Amino acid sequence: METVEVVGGYVFTIPDLRASDVDLTADRYPVAEVRLARDVVEAEFQRITGRSFTPRTAFLSVSDIPGWGELLPFADVASVTVLGASPGPLTVERVGHFAYVPELPDGTTGIEVDYGWRVTPPGVNRAAKIYARWLLMEDRSGIPDRATSFQPADGGTYTLATPGRAGYETGIPAVDAVLDGYRFKVIESVMLG
C-alpha cells in the first residue's frame, strides 16, 4: 500500500485571491501559476506551524503507522479509520491537538487519518493571500532577493525582515505574526530544551 493524501479544501480560492489585488489578473498570472503559489503557501504554513489549515485525509500503510502509544504525525486529528480485515472507526486517545496510536486490530493493512481545520481561520486566510501575492510578485520588487537591508536613493537605511532570521519564517511580519499564534510552543520548547 502507498501513502496517499486527499485535500478537502484550500486556504483560499483563486477568485478570492484575484479579488484581493487588482494586479492579479489572469493575463499576468495564469491559473497554473496561482495554483502553484497556493500550493507553496499551504505547504509552508503546514511546515511552519505543524498544522493543516484545510481538511485532509491521509492513508498510511502498516509500515508507515507509528508504533503503539506513539503520536500520529498529524495535529488536529478528527478521526482515524482502520483499513483491512475489520475496517471501521478507531478510538484514539487524544492529548490536546494530537492523538496516540492505539493497539491496532489483527489484519490491519493501514489507517485513514482525517485531520486539519474544517474551516480555515480568517486570519490564516488573510495571511495566506498576503504570502501568495508576495510569491507571485516578488520578481517585480526593486529590492534584490538576497538583501537583508537596503538604502534608497533619497537616503536612510532599512532593515528587512528576512526569512530564517530573528524569528521570521516567511519574512513578512504580518504573516509570521499570524502563523506564530498557531505554533505549538510548548512542544518546541520541550524538543529544543
C-alpha positions in Angstrom: 0.0 0.0 0.0 1.2 3.5 -0.8 0.8 6.6 1.4 -1.7 9.0 -0.2 -3.2 12.3 1.0 -6.5 13.8 -0.1 -7.1 17.6 0.4 -10.6 18.7 1.4 -10.2 22.4 0.7 -7.8 25.2 0.1 -6.7 28.2 2.3 -8.1 30.5 -0.4 -9.8 30.1 -3.8 -8.2 31.5 -6.9 -11.1 34.0 -7.4 -10.7 35.1 -3.8 -7.0 35.8 -4.3 -7.6 37.6 -7.5 -10.2 39.8 -5.8 -7.7 40.8 -3.1 -5.5 42.7 -5.6 -6.4 44.3 -8.9 -3.0 43.4 -10.4 -3.6 39.7 -10.1 -5.3 39.4 -13.5 -5.5 36.1 -15.4 -3.4 37.8 -18.2 -0.5 38.5 -15.8 -0.8 35.4 -13.6 -2.2 32.3 -15.3 -4.2 29.8 -13.2 -1.3 27.3 -13.1 1.0 29.9 -11.6 -1.6 31.0 -9.0 -2.2 27.3 -8.1 1.5 26.7 -7.6 1.7 29.8 -5.3 -1.2 28.5 -3.3 0.4 25.0 -3.0 3.6 26.6 -1.8 1.7 28.7 0.8 -0.2 25.7 2.1 3.0 23.6 2.4 5.0 26.4 4.1 2.2 27.2 6.5 2.0 23.5 7.5 5.8 23.3 7.8 6.0 26.4 10.0 3.1 25.6 12.3 2.9 21.8 12.1 -0.8 22.1 11.3 -3.0 21.9 8.2 -5.5 24.7 7.8 -7.7 22.7 5.5 -9.3 19.3 6.0 -7.1 16.5 4.8 -7.2 12.7 4.8 -4.0 10.7 4.8 -3.9 7.0 4.1 -1.0 5.2 5.9 0.1 1.7 5.2 1.0 -0.5 8.1 4.7 0.2 7.7 4.1 4.0 7.9 2.0 3.8 11.1 3.8 4.9 14.3 4.1 2.2 17.0 1.6 1.6 19.7 1.4 4.5 22.1 3.2 6.9 19.7 1.8 10.2 18.4 0.3 10.2 15.0 2.3 12.5 12.7 -0.7 14.9 12.3 -2.2 17.7 14.5 -5.9 18.4 14.8 -6.9 14.8 14.2 -10.7 14.5 13.6 -10.9 10.7 13.2 -9.0 7.5 12.4 -10.4 4.6 10.5 -8.9 1.1 10.3 -8.4 -0.4 6.9 -8.1 -4.2 6.4 -9.7 -7.3 7.7 -12.0 -5.5 10.2 -12.5 -1.9 8.8 -14.1 0.8 10.8 -13.6 3.7 13.1 -10.8 3.5 15.6 -11.0 5.1 19.1 -7.8 7.1 19.6 -6.5 8.7 22.8 -6.2 12.4 22.5 -3.8 14.8 24.1 -4.7 18.3 23.1 -4.5 18.6 19.4 -2.7 15.3 19.0 -3.7 11.7 19.0 -1.9 8.5 20.1 -1.9 5.3 18.0 -3.8 2.7 19.9 -3.3 -1.0 19.6 -4.4 -2.0 16.1 -6.7 -5.0 15.4 -5.2 -8.0 13.7 -5.4 -7.9 9.9 -5.0 -4.1 9.7 -3.5 -3.1 6.4 -3.4 0.6 7.1 -5.3 3.5 8.6 -7.1 6.6 7.2 -6.5 9.7 9.3 -8.8 12.7 8.9 -7.1 15.8 10.2 -6.8 19.6 9.8 -9.1 22.5 10.3 -12.6 22.1 9.0 -12.7 25.8 8.0 -9.6 28.0 7.5 -9.4 30.7 10.2 -10.0 34.2 8.8 -6.6 35.5 9.9 -4.8 32.5 8.3 -6.9 33.1 5.1 -5.8 36.7 5.0 -2.1 35.8 5.7 -2.2 33.1 3.0 -3.3 35.7 0.4 -0.6 38.2 1.5 2.1 35.5 1.2 0.7 34.3 -2.2 0.7 37.8 -3.5 4.3 38.2 -2.4 5.3 35.0 -4.0 3.7 35.9 -7.3 5.0 39.5 -7.3 8.5 39.2 -5.7 10.3 39.3 -9.1 8.8 42.8 -9.6 10.2 44.2 -6.4 13.0 46.7 -6.7 14.8 45.1 -3.7 17.3 42.3 -4.5 16.0 38.9 -3.2 19.2 38.4 -1.1 19.0 41.7 0.6 18.8 42.0 4.4 18.8 45.8 4.3 18.7 48.5 1.6 19.4 52.2 1.2 17.0 54.1 -1.1 18.4 56.9 -3.3 16.9 59.6 -1.0 18.9 58.3 2.0 18.3 56.2 5.1 18.8 52.5 5.7 16.0 50.0 6.1 16.5 46.6 7.7 14.3 43.9 6.1 12.5 41.0 7.9 14.4 38.1 6.5 13.1 34.5 6.4 15.1 32.3 8.8 16.4 35.3 10.8 15.2 36.8 14.1 12.1 34.6 14.3 10.8 35.4 10.8 9.8 32.4 8.8 8.3 34.0 5.6 10.0 37.4 6.0 6.6 39.1 6.1 5.9 40.3 9.6 2.1 40.3 9.2 2.1 36.7 8.0 4.7 35.5 10.6 2.7 37.0 13.4 -0.4 35.1 12.4 1.4 31.8 12.0 3.2 32.3 15.3 -0.2 32.2 17.0 -0.8 28.7 15.7 2.5 27.1 16.5 2.9 24.6 19.4 5.4 26.5 21.5 5.3 24.0 24.5 6.3 21.1 22.2 9.0 23.2 20.6 10.5 24.2 23.9 10.5 20.6 25.1 12.1 19.4 21.9 14.7 22.2 22.0 15.3 22.2 25.7 
